[in-house]
């Protein structure tokens, strides 16, 4: 009897839910019709439109065939964004004929068809991500029909309504068919009458058409534009990789573990308030596994690309539901190669109906070139095609980023002086001490050099000090002296280029009192750039001083400390461990989603940052969908301590690449793991994806990294074959009679990068760094803001490959937008 009563109660709740939704929709539809009205203001007719959830300025301008500028003029409050329920004035133009569309026509509202449901009682260790996976649903499907989750989250013992997955598929398919029936046809060519201040460039921007297309449609403009000339604006053609807006005005984004609203805002150009407006479930924060709707922002770039050689690419029209994982697997080309051929995919996902370029060669490394450099590049002819493609064939032509006027290099006058402060722990007093040698009276009498300077030997003291003939450097200051020497070479290079730079060097001696006294010096107020201190525990007074006086400050070596979180004048060179972990997970997700992935547990790691790497890899692996579609694809979390070496062999594949990650920060554990993976490499195809700290573990034999085909992401790599590195080494030897080390390269790169930015753009160079490309010895800097009111962190990373021939090669760059890598 209790079971039967529970059944009726459950079904009664479902019936009530359906009835409530139907009634709400019905009354809402009536309300919309009642709200439709027109007004007259200053002889202009306006239609009043009530903003609905999900609408954007872009969608309204398209719906009413009104330019966004006209909407903004009529509704100045739009500068602060749309709000649901807001009343907008839609201007009615003379060119519009017939009746204006009603709200009901624009937004047909029908009672929503509901799926059938079952119930599920939440267990202690359940998570939304895993419940959704068990029932073949998305997290958003569960949240939608269980609104209590938005307020309280998931609780043990809670009963959830679980919609039937097949019913949802059927309902969504019906909705797609309905949308297809009412979809508007593409507009034909437009007409435009030229005014006095217009140019081909401004018209190209206004109508989003290439200048070449405008000239082709209007041959008469070759002799120049004339006022009153009527132009034909050709219909927009969707070229390969061009930005295409989704039909409903939204992208779908899968939330990952630890993701932040700021990261989403930087990626999509949409603020947290807007995301929460369209996704009520976000009121409790970002939950991993949740699929959210992201409205299309006008700030997303509209990028067009054209292949230099059409024959080197497949042109693929994206089907509904297709992903980069599908296409990578289908064409046997890496996701990175597809993204590089279609730079717009760095800003959003695939869209059904668009055409993208896919390189034909599995090892192709597409190259981006600007429109200017493309003029000198020719495609391959028949003879080249018969001989096979080379790298030049995979070049794609893109429109270069439009550089703001304030970010065009403006080399300061040679008479203008730039003052740069360098704060390093030289330990000068310790260096004096270590080079002073105590001498007894007997030793003095035997030292000919010393006695040659003594006038009266009888007056010699019992003991004294002398300075070493061959002076040595205090060990703790040696690397910082190397850093300083690299800075000096950068200063020399810039002075020869015409920069009048004055370097002010301060010894911090790793003492807080010393740093406090330095920032009080009068000369310190006149600095244009501050480099250092190197230790975060000494940076606080300098950070506050730099922020107060609006002076750029660079943290040159340490990845710790979080001053960049709230100081817009702070620049961190070394990226944080969390960032390295996330970028490594992205790399694994794109490169190895269809491989045999093994998380090799060498001990407890849940408290470490490496635990995030495992969580992210797990999410990416299952979101790719190949774990269900391909039985040879696996994701293993293997406890090596409990199961041992022979159990590990049983889960490896002889035919598919076995990719290992080691979630550990202990050198001893990593050493044991790498040694065992090295043994397995004799019988299985293996790849180790490591973290940058692996390179510093001296107990691991370097050949093990090569034999395990290790890949890792690192902010530094010195290629001694490049001309700039060879020139630097030669200059270093000539000036300092020694060999440079990593700190020497770092000193040069940091100083040259920021001093040249100061020289080109002035002290407010932060917004121009994305356009600031200079050749460096061991880094590829790309600085991006870490928060809305915060500073900047370097995000440029090399993908290093330890090859079996004992070479270390760079397989690519991560963390840098593809468009910023184009040649200028």
C-alpha positions in Angstrom: 0.0 0.0 0.0 2.8 2.6 0.8 4.4 1.8 -2.5 1.1 2.5 -4.4 0.5 5.7 -2.4 4.0 6.8 -3.4 3.3 6.1 -7.0 0.1 8.2 -7.0 1.9 11.0 -5.2 4.7 11.0 -7.7 2.4 11.1 -10.7 0.2 13.7 -9.1 3.3 15.9 -8.8 4.1 15.4 -12.4 0.5 16.3 -13.5 0.6 19.4 -11.3 3.9 20.4 -12.9 2.5 20.0 -16.4 -0.6 22.0 -15.6 1.3 24.8 -13.9 3.7 25.1 -16.9 0.8 25.1 -19.4 -1.1 27.7 -17.5 1.9 30.0 -17.0 2.7 29.8 -20.7 -0.9 30.5 -21.7 -1.2 33.6 -19.5 2.2 34.7 -20.6 1.2 34.5 -24.2 -2.0 36.6 -23.4 0.2 39.1 -21.6 2.5 39.5 -24.6 -0.4 40.2 -27.0 -1.8 42.8 -24.6 1.5 44.6 -24.3 1.9 45.2 -28.0 1.4 49.0 -28.7 2.7 51.9 -30.7 3.6 55.5 -29.7 4.3 58.7 -31.5 7.3 61.0 -30.4 8.4 64.1 -32.3 6.7 62.8 -35.4 8.4 59.4 -35.2 6.5 56.2 -34.8 7.8 53.5 -32.4 6.6 50.0 -31.7 7.0 49.1 -28.0 8.7 45.8 -27.6 9.0 44.0 -24.2 12.3 42.2 -23.9 12.1 38.5 -23.4 14.6 36.1 -21.8 17.3 35.1 -24.4 16.9 38.1 -26.7 19.9 40.3 -27.6 20.4 43.6 -29.4 21.7 41.7 -32.3 18.6 39.4 -32.6 16.2 42.4 -32.2 18.0 44.4 -34.9 17.7 41.4 -37.3 14.1 40.7 -36.4 12.9 44.2 -37.0 15.4 45.0 -39.8 16.6 48.0 -37.8 20.3 48.9 -37.4 21.7 48.5 -33.9 22.7 52.2 -34.0 19.1 53.2 -34.4 18.0 51.0 -31.5 20.7 52.6 -29.3 19.7 56.1 -30.4 16.1 55.4 -29.5 17.0 53.6 -26.3 20.1 55.1 -24.7 19.8 52.8 -21.7 20.9 49.9 -23.9 24.4 51.0 -23.3 24.0 49.2 -20.0 22.6 46.0 -21.5 19.3 44.3 -22.0 17.0 43.3 -19.2 14.1 40.9 -19.3 10.8 42.8 -19.1 12.4 46.1 -20.3 10.3 48.1 -22.8 12.2 49.2 -25.9 11.2 51.7 -28.6 11.6 50.1 -32.1 11.7 52.9 -34.7 9.3 52.4 -37.7 11.0 53.6 -40.9 9.3 54.7 -44.1 10.7 51.8 -46.0 8.8 49.4 -43.9 5.5 48.4 -45.5 2.5 46.4 -44.3 1.8 45.6 -40.7 4.6 45.3 -38.2 5.1 41.8 -36.8 3.4 41.3 -33.5 5.1 40.0 -30.4 3.1 36.8 -30.8 4.4 36.3 -34.4 7.9 37.1 -33.4 7.9 34.8 -30.4 5.3 32.1 -31.0 4.5 30.6 -27.6 2.8 27.2 -27.3 2.2 25.0 -24.3 5.4 23.0 -23.8 5.2 19.3 -24.3 6.7 17.5 -21.3 8.6 14.2 -21.3 7.7 11.3 -19.1 9.5 11.1 -15.7 10.9 8.7 -13.2 12.2 9.4 -9.8 15.7 9.0 -8.3 16.8 9.2 -4.7 20.2 10.9 -4.2 22.9 8.8 -2.6 25.8 10.0 -0.4 28.5 10.3 -3.1 26.3 11.3 -6.0 27.1 14.3 -8.2 25.0 15.9 -10.8 27.5 15.0 -13.5 27.4 11.3 -12.7 23.6 11.2 -12.2 23.1 12.8 -15.6 25.6 10.3 -17.2 23.8 7.4 -15.7 20.5 8.4 -17.3 22.1 9.6 -20.6 21.1 13.2 -19.9 22.8 16.6 -19.6 23.1 18.2 -16.2 20.9 21.1 -17.4 18.1 18.6 -18.1 18.0 17.5 -14.5 18.3 21.1 -13.1 15.5 22.3 -15.4 12.9 19.9 -13.9 14.2 20.1 -10.4 14.3 23.9 -9.6 15.1 23.2 -6.0 18.7 22.4 -7.1 19.2 26.1 -8.0 18.5 27.1 -4.3 19.9 24.2 -2.2 22.1 22.2 -4.5 22.3 18.4 -4.4 21.5 16.8 -1.0 21.6 13.2 0.2 18.2 11.6 0.3 16.7 14.1 -2.0 14.2 12.8 -4.6 14.8 14.0 -8.2 12.5 14.0 -11.2 14.4 12.3 -14.1 13.1 13.1 -17.6 13.1 10.3 -20.1 16.0 10.8 -22.5 14.2 9.5 -25.5 11.2 11.7 -24.9 13.6 14.7 -24.7 15.2 13.8 -28.0 11.9 13.5 -29.7 10.6 16.9 -28.3 13.8 18.7 -29.3 13.7 17.2 -32.8 10.2 18.5 -33.2 11.2 22.0 -32.0 14.1 22.0 -34.5 11.7 21.1 -37.3 9.3 23.8 -36.3 12.2 26.4 -36.2 13.3 25.3 -39.6 9.8 26.0 -41.0 9.7 29.6 -39.8 13.3 30.4 -40.5 13.7 33.5 -42.6 15.2 33.5 -46.1 18.6 35.1 -46.6 18.3 38.8 -47.5 19.3 39.6 -51.1 21.7 42.4 -52.2 21.2 45.8 -50.5 21.5 49.3 -51.9 23.5 52.1 -50.4 23.8 55.8 -51.3 27.3 57.3 -50.6 27.6 60.2 -48.2 30.4 62.7 -47.8 32.4 61.1 -45.1 32.3 57.4 -46.2 35.1 55.3 -47.6 35.4 51.8 -48.9 36.9 50.8 -45.6 34.0 52.3 -43.6 31.5 50.6 -45.8 33.3 47.3 -45.5 33.1 47.6 -41.7 29.5 48.8 -41.8 28.1 45.9 -43.9 30.7 43.3 -42.9 31.8 42.7 -46.5 35.4 42.5 -47.8 36.5 45.5 -49.8 37.2 43.2 -52.7 33.6 42.0 -52.8 32.4 45.7 -52.8 34.6 46.5 -55.7 33.5 43.4 -57.6 29.9 44.3 -57.2 30.5 48.0 -58.1 33.3 48.3 -60.7 32.6 52.1 -60.9 34.3 52.6 -57.5 37.7 51.9 -58.9 38.0 55.6 -59.7 36.9 56.6 -56.2 33.7 57.1 -54.3 31.5 60.0 -55.1 28.7 61.6 -53.0 25.3 60.3 -54.0 26.7 57.3 -55.9 24.4 54.3 -55.4 26.2 51.1 -54.5 25.1 47.5 -54.5 26.0 45.7 -51.3 26.5 42.1 -52.2 24.9 39.3 -50.2 27.2 37.9 -47.5 29.0 34.8 -48.5 30.0 32.4 -45.8 33.6 31.7 -46.5 35.7 29.1 -44.7 36.1 29.8 -41.1 33.9 33.0 -41.2 32.0 33.8 -38.0 28.5 32.5 -38.2 25.9 33.4 -35.6 23.8 30.6 -34.2 20.1 30.7 -35.2 18.9 31.2 -31.7 21.6 33.6 -30.7 23.3 31.3 -28.2 26.4 29.1 -27.8 26.4 26.1 -25.5 29.3 25.8 -23.0 30.1 22.8 -20.8 31.3 24.0 -17.4 34.6 22.4 -16.3 35.9 21.8 -12.7 37.3 25.1 -11.2 36.1 27.3 -14.1 35.5 30.9 -13.3 33.1 33.5 -14.6 36.1 35.7 -15.5 37.5 33.0 -17.8 34.1 32.7 -19.5 33.8 36.5 -19.9 37.3 36.6 -21.5 36.4 33.8 -23.8 32.9 34.9 -24.9 32.8 38.6 -24.1 29.7 38.1 -21.8 29.5 39.2 -18.1 28.5 37.1 -15.2 25.2 39.0 -14.8 24.2 38.2 -18.3 25.1 34.5 -17.9 23.1 34.3 -14.7 20.2 36.0 -16.4 20.0 33.2 -19.0 21.1 30.4 -16.7 19.3 30.6 -13.3 21.3 27.5 -12.2 24.4 29.7 -12.0 23.1 31.5 -8.9 24.9 28.9 -6.9 28.1 29.2 -8.9 29.6 27.2 -11.8 29.0 23.5 -11.3 31.2 21.1 -13.3 29.2 19.3 -16.0 26.5 22.0 -16.4 25.7 23.0 -19.9 24.9 26.7 -20.0 23.6 29.0 -22.7 26.0 31.9 -23.7 24.5 34.7 -25.7 26.5 35.8 -28.7 28.4 38.9 -28.0 29.1 41.6 -30.6 32.6 41.6 -29.3 33.4 38.2 -30.8 35.7 38.7 -33.8 34.3 38.0 -37.3 37.2 36.2 -38.9 37.5 35.3 -42.6 40.2 32.9 -43.8 41.1 31.6 -47.3 43.5 28.7 -48.1 46.5 29.6 -50.2 46.2 26.2 -51.8 42.6 24.8 -52.0 43.8 21.4 -52.9 45.6 21.0 -49.6 42.4 21.1 -47.5 39.1 19.4 -47.2 36.2 21.8 -46.9 33.7 20.3 -44.4 30.2 21.6 -43.8 29.4 21.1 -40.1 26.4 18.9 -39.4 24.1 19.2 -36.4 25.7 17.9 -33.3 29.2 17.5 -34.8 32.2 18.3 -32.6 35.9 18.8 -33.1 36.4 15.4 -31.5 34.4 13.8 -34.3 36.1 15.7 -37.1 39.6 15.0 -35.6 38.9 11.3 -35.5 37.1 11.3 -38.9 39.9 13.0 -40.8 42.8 11.8 -38.6 44.0 15.3 -38.0 44.7 16.9 -34.7 42.2 19.3 -33.1 45.1 21.8 -32.9 45.6 21.7 -36.7 41.8 22.2 -37.3 41.8 25.2 -34.9 44.8 26.7 -36.6 43.2 26.4 -40.0 40.0 28.1 -38.6 41.1 30.7 -36.1 37.5 31.6 -35.2 37.3 28.3 -33.3 39.6 29.7 -30.7 36.7 31.9 -29.7 33.8 29.6 -29.8 32.7 26.1 -30.9 31.5 24.7 -34.2 28.1 25.8 -35.6 25.9 23.7 -37.8 25.9 24.8 -41.4 29.3 26.6 -41.5 32.2 25.4 -43.7 35.6 24.8 -42.2 39.0 23.9 -43.5 40.6 20.6 -42.6 44.2 19.9 -43.6 44.5 16.7 -45.7 47.8 15.6 -44.3 47.8 14.0 -40.8 51.0 15.8 -39.8 50.2 19.1 -41.4 51.1 22.2 -39.4 48.9 25.0 -40.9 50.5 28.4 -41.1 48.7 31.7 -40.8 49.7 34.6 -43.0 48.2 38.1 -43.3 46.6 39.5 -46.4 49.8 41.5 -47.2 52.2 38.6 -47.0 49.7 36.4 -49.0 50.3 38.5 -52.1 53.8 37.0 -52.4 52.6 33.4 -51.7 51.5 31.2 -54.6 49.5 28.0 -54.5 50.8 24.7 -55.7 50.4 23.7 -59.4 49.8 20.2 -60.8 53.5 19.3 -60.6 53.6 20.1 -56.9 50.4 18.2 -56.3 51.8 15.1 -57.9 54.9 15.4 -55.8 52.8 15.8 -52.6 52.1 18.8 -50.4 54.7 20.8 -48.5 54.2 23.1 -45.6 53.6 26.2 -47.7 50.5 24.5 -49.1 48.8 24.5 -45.7 49.0 28.3 -45.3 45.7 30.1 -44.7 45.2 33.8 -45.4 43.5 35.7 -42.5 42.7 39.4 -42.0 45.2 40.7 -39.5 43.9 42.0 -36.2 43.0 45.7 -36.4 45.5 47.5 -34.3 44.1 50.4 -32.2 45.6 53.8 -33.1 47.1 54.1 -29.7 48.9 50.8 -30.1 50.9 51.7 -33.2 54.6 51.7 -32.3 55.6 55.3 -31.5 59.4 55.3 -30.8 60.0 58.0 -28.3 62.3 60.8 -29.2 65.9 59.9 -28.4 66.1 62.9 -26.0 63.3 61.4 -23.9 64.8 59.5 -21.0 63.2 56.3 -19.5 64.1 55.4 -16.0 63.9 51.7 -15.1 64.4 50.2 -11.6 65.9 46.8 -11.1 65.6 45.2 -7.6 67.6 42.0 -7.1 69.2 40.3 -4.1 72.9 40.7 -4.8 74.0 40.2 -1.2 76.8 42.7 -1.7 77.9 42.7 1.9 78.1 38.9 1.8 80.2 39.1 -1.4 82.6 41.4 0.3 82.9 39.0 3.2 83.4 35.9 1.1 86.2 37.5 -0.8 88.1 38.7 2.4 90.7 36.2 3.5 92.2 36.3 7.1 96.0 36.3 7.2 98.4 35.7 10.2 101.6 37.6 10.6 103.6 34.6 9.4 101.4 34.4 6.2 101.9 38.1 5.5 105.7 37.7 5.7 105.6 34.9 3.1 103.2 36.7 0.7 105.5 38.7 -1.7 102.6 40.7 -3.2 101.5 41.8 0.2 105.0 42.6 1.5 105.8 44.6 -1.6 103.2 47.2 -0.4 104.4 47.2 3.2 106.9 49.9 4.2 107.8 48.8 7.8 107.5 45.0 8.4 108.1 45.5 12.1 104.7 47.3 12.4 102.7 44.4 11.0 99.7 43.4 13.1 99.3 39.8 14.4 96.5 39.2 11.8 94.7 41.2 9.0 92.5 40.6 5.9 93.2 40.8 2.2 91.0 40.5 -0.9 91.2 37.3 -2.9 93.2 37.6 -6.1 90.6 35.5 -7.9 87.4 36.8 -6.5 84.4 34.4 -6.1 80.7 35.1 -6.1 78.6 34.5 -3.0 76.6 31.3 -4.0 73.1 32.8 -3.2 73.7 35.8 -5.5 75.3 34.0 -8.5 72.0 33.4 -10.4 70.9 37.0 -9.8 74.2 38.3 -11.1 73.5 36.2 -14.3 70.1 37.8 -14.5 71.6 41.3 -14.1 74.1 40.5 -16.9 71.2 39.5 -19.2 69.5 42.8 -18.4 72.6 44.8 -19.3 72.7 43.2 -22.7 69.1 44.1 -23.3 69.8 47.7 -22.3 72.7 47.8 -24.7 70.5 46.5 -27.5 67.8 49.1 -26.9 70.3 51.9 -26.5 71.8 51.0 -29.9 68.2 51.1 -31.3 67.9 54.7 -30.1 66.3 54.3 -26.6 67.6 56.7 -23.9 67.2 54.4 -20.9 68.7 54.8 -17.5 68.9 51.7 -15.4 68.8 52.1 -11.6 70.0 49.0 -9.7 69.1 48.2 -6.1 70.3 45.4 -3.9 67.4 44.2 -1.8 69.6 41.7 0.1 66.4 39.7 0.7 65.5 42.0 3.7 62.1 43.7 4.1 63.6 46.7 5.8 65.9 47.3 2.8 63.0 47.2 0.4 60.9 49.5 2.6 63.8 52.0 2.5 64.2 51.8 -1.3 60.6 52.7 -2.1 61.0 55.9 0.1 63.9 57.1 -2.0 63.0 60.3 -4.0 64.5 58.9 -7.2 62.1 55.9 -7.0 59.1 58.2 -7.7 60.5 59.0 -11.2 60.6 55.4 -12.4 58.8 54.5 -15.6 59.2 50.7 -15.0 60.0 48.5 -12.0 61.5 45.0 -12.4 61.5 43.0 -9.1 61.8 42.2 -6.3 62.1 38.6 -7.1 60.6 37.2 -3.9 56.9 37.7 -3.3 57.3 38.1 0.4 59.3 41.3 -0.3 57.0 42.7 -3.0 54.2 44.2 -0.9 55.6 47.7 -0.4 56.7 47.9 -4.1 53.3 46.7 -5.3 51.5 49.3 -3.2 53.9 52.0 -4.4 53.5 51.0 -8.1 49.7 50.9 -7.9 49.5 54.3 -6.2 51.9 55.9 -8.7 50.6 54.0 -11.8 54.0 52.5 -12.6 54.2 49.1 -14.3 55.8 46.5 -12.0 57.2 43.1 -13.2 57.6 40.0 -11.1 60.4 38.4 -13.0 60.9 34.9 -11.5 58.4 33.6 -9.0 55.0 32.0 -9.8 53.8 32.3 -6.2 52.0 35.3 -4.6 48.7 36.7 -5.9 49.4 40.4 -6.2 48.1 40.3 -9.8 44.6 39.6 -8.5 43.9 43.2 -7.6 46.7 45.4 -9.0 46.2 46.5 -12.7 49.9 47.5 -12.9 51.3 44.2 -11.9 52.8 41.7 -14.4 53.7 38.1 -13.5 56.2 36.4 -15.8 55.9 32.8 -14.5 52.4 31.4 -14.8 50.8 29.8 -11.7 50.6 26.0 -11.1 46.9 26.1 -11.5 47.2 27.6 -15.0 49.8 25.1 -16.0 47.6 22.3 -14.8 44.5 23.6 -16.7 46.4 24.2 -20.0 47.9 20.7 -19.7 44.4 19.2 -19.3 43.2 21.2 -22.4 46.2 19.8 -24.3 45.5 16.2 -23.2 41.8 16.6 -24.1 42.5 17.8 -27.6 45.5 15.5 -28.4 44.6 12.3 -26.7 40.8 12.1 -26.3 40.7 8.9 -28.4 43.7 7.1 -26.8 44.1 4.8 -23.8 44.5 7.2 -20.9 46.0 6.0 -17.6 46.1 8.1 -14.4 49.0 6.5 -12.5 48.3 7.0 -8.8 51.6 6.7 -6.8 50.1 7.8 -3.5 47.4 10.2 -2.1 47.1 13.2 -4.3 43.5 14.6 -3.8 44.9 17.5 -1.8 47.4 18.5 -4.6 46.8 20.8 -7.6 47.4 17.7 -9.7 44.0 16.5 -8.5 42.5 19.2 -10.7 44.4 17.7 -13.7 42.8 14.3 -13.1 39.3 15.8 -12.7 39.6 17.9 -15.9 41.0 15.0 -17.9 38.1 12.8 -16.7 35.5 15.4 -17.7 37.1 16.1 -21.1 37.5 12.3 -21.8 33.8 11.5 -21.2 32.5 14.7 -22.8 34.3 13.7 -26.1 31.9 10.7 -26.3 34.5 8.3 -27.5 34.5 6.2 -24.3 31.1 4.9 -25.3 31.5 4.8 -29.0 34.9 3.0 -29.2 35.5 0.0 -27.0 39.3 0.4 -27.4 39.2 3.9 -25.8 39.6 3.8 -22.0 40.1 6.0 -19.0 41.9 4.2 -16.2 42.6 5.5 -12.6 45.2 2.9 -11.6 46.6 2.6 -8.1 50.2 1.5 -8.7 50.9 1.1 -5.0 48.1 -1.4 -4.5 48.0 -3.2 -7.9 51.7 -3.2 -8.9 53.5 -3.4 -12.2 52.0 -6.6 -13.6 48.4 -5.4 -13.1 49.4 -2.3 -15.0 50.5 -4.3 -18.0 47.0 -5.9 -18.3 45.2 -2.6 -18.9 47.6 -1.4 -21.7 46.9 -1.6 -25.4 49.3 -3.1 -27.9 47.8 -1.2 -30.9 46.6 2.1 -29.4 48.8 4.8 -27.7 48.9 4.5 -23.9 49.0 8.0 -22.4 50.2 8.4 -18.8 49.7 11.2 -16.4 51.2 11.1 -12.9 49.3 13.2 -10.3 52.2 13.7 -7.8 54.4 16.5 -6.6 57.0 14.2 -5.0 60.2 13.6 -6.9 60.5 10.1 -5.4 57.1 9.0 -6.6 57.5 10.5 -10.0 60.9 8.8 -10.3 59.4 5.4 -9.6 56.5 6.0 -12.0 58.8 7.1 -14.9 61.1 4.2 -14.3 58.2 1.7 -14.7 56.7 3.5 -17.7 60.2 3.4 -19.3 60.2 -0.4 -18.8 56.7 -0.7 -20.4 57.8 1.3 -23.4 59.7 -1.7 -24.7 56.5 -3.6 -25.2 53.8 -1.0 -25.6 53.4 2.4 -27.4 53.5 4.9 -24.5 53.5 8.6 -24.1 54.1 10.4 -20.8 52.4 13.8 -20.3 54.4 15.5 -17.6 54.4 18.8 -15.7 57.1 21.4 -16.1 58.6 20.6 -12.6 59.5 17.1 -13.9 62.5 18.7 -15.7 64.0 19.7 -12.4 64.0 16.2 -10.9 67.7 15.1 -10.9 67.0 11.6 -9.7 65.3 10.7 -13.0 67.6 9.7 -15.8 67.1 12.1 -18.8 66.9 9.2 -21.3 63.8 7.9 -19.6 62.0 11.1 -20.6 63.0 10.5 -24.2 62.1 6.7 -24.2 58.7 7.5 -22.8 58.0 10.1 -25.4 57.4 12.7 -22.8 55.3 15.8 -23.7 55.0 18.8 -21.3 54.0 22.4 -21.3 56.7 24.9 -20.2 57.0 28.7 -20.3 60.6 28.4 -21.2 62.7 26.7 -23.9 66.1 27.7 -25.3 66.7 26.6 -28.8 70.5 27.0 -29.4 70.0 26.7 -33.2 68.2 30.0 -33.6 70.2 33.1 -34.7 69.0 35.3 -31.8 70.2 32.7 -29.2 73.5 32.3 -30.9 74.0 36.1 -31.1 73.1 36.4 -27.4 75.6 33.6 -26.3 78.3 35.3 -28.4 77.6 38.7 -26.9 77.5 37.3 -23.4 80.9 35.6 -23.8 82.4 38.7 -25.2 81.2 41.0 -22.4 81.4 38.7 -19.4 83.9 36.1 -20.4 81.6 33.2 -19.4 78.6 31.1 -20.4 75.1 32.3 -19.9 72.6 30.2 -17.8 68.8 30.2 -17.7 68.8 33.3 -15.5 70.9 35.1 -18.1 68.3 34.4 -20.8 65.5 35.3 -18.5 67.1 38.7 -17.6 67.5 39.6 -21.2 64.0 38.5 -22.2 62.2 40.3 -19.4 64.1 43.5 -19.7 64.0 43.7 -23.5 60.3 42.8 -23.7 59.1 45.4 -21.2 61.6 48.1 -22.0 60.8 47.9 -25.7 57.1 48.1 -24.9 57.9 51.2 -22.8 59.8 52.7 -25.7 57.0 51.9 -28.3 53.8 52.7 -26.4 54.8 54.7 -23.2 54.1 53.8 -19.6 50.4 52.8 -20.4 51.5 49.9 -22.6 49.3 47.2 -20.9 46.5 47.2 -23.5 49.1 47.1 -26.4 51.0 44.1 -25.2 48.9 41.7 -27.3 50.3 43.5 -30.4 53.8 43.6 -29.1 55.8 40.9 -30.8 59.6 40.8 -30.2 62.1 38.0 -30.7 63.2 36.5 -27.3 65.7 33.8 -26.3 63.6 31.4 -24.3 60.0 32.7 -24.0 56.9 33.6 -26.0 55.2 36.1 -23.8 51.4 36.7 -24.0 50.0 38.7 -21.1 46.3 38.6 -20.3 44.3 40.1 -17.4 43.5 37.7 -14.5 40.5 39.6 -13.3 38.4 42.6 -14.2 40.3 44.9 -11.8 43.5 42.9 -11.6 46.9 42.7 -13.4 48.4 40.4 -16.0 50.0 37.0 -16.1 52.0 35.4 -18.9 50.0 32.6 -20.6 52.4 31.6 -23.4 53.6 28.0 -23.1 55.7 25.8 -25.3 54.7 22.2 -26.0 58.0 20.3 -25.5 58.5 16.8 -26.9 61.3 14.6 -25.6 61.9 12.6 -28.8 63.4 9.1 -28.9 66.4 10.4 -30.9 67.3 12.4 -27.7 66.3 15.8 -29.2 63.8 18.1 -27.5 61.5 19.7 -30.0 58.8 22.4 -29.8 55.5 20.8 -31.0 53.5 24.0 -30.7 52.4 26.8 -28.5 49.5 26.9 -26.0 47.7 29.7 -24.3 48.2 32.3 -27.1 45.3 33.2 -29.4 46.0 31.8 -32.9 45.5 35.2 -34.6 48.3 36.7 -32.6 50.8 34.3 -34.1 50.3 35.6 -37.7 53.2 37.2 -39.5 53.1 40.9 -39.9 
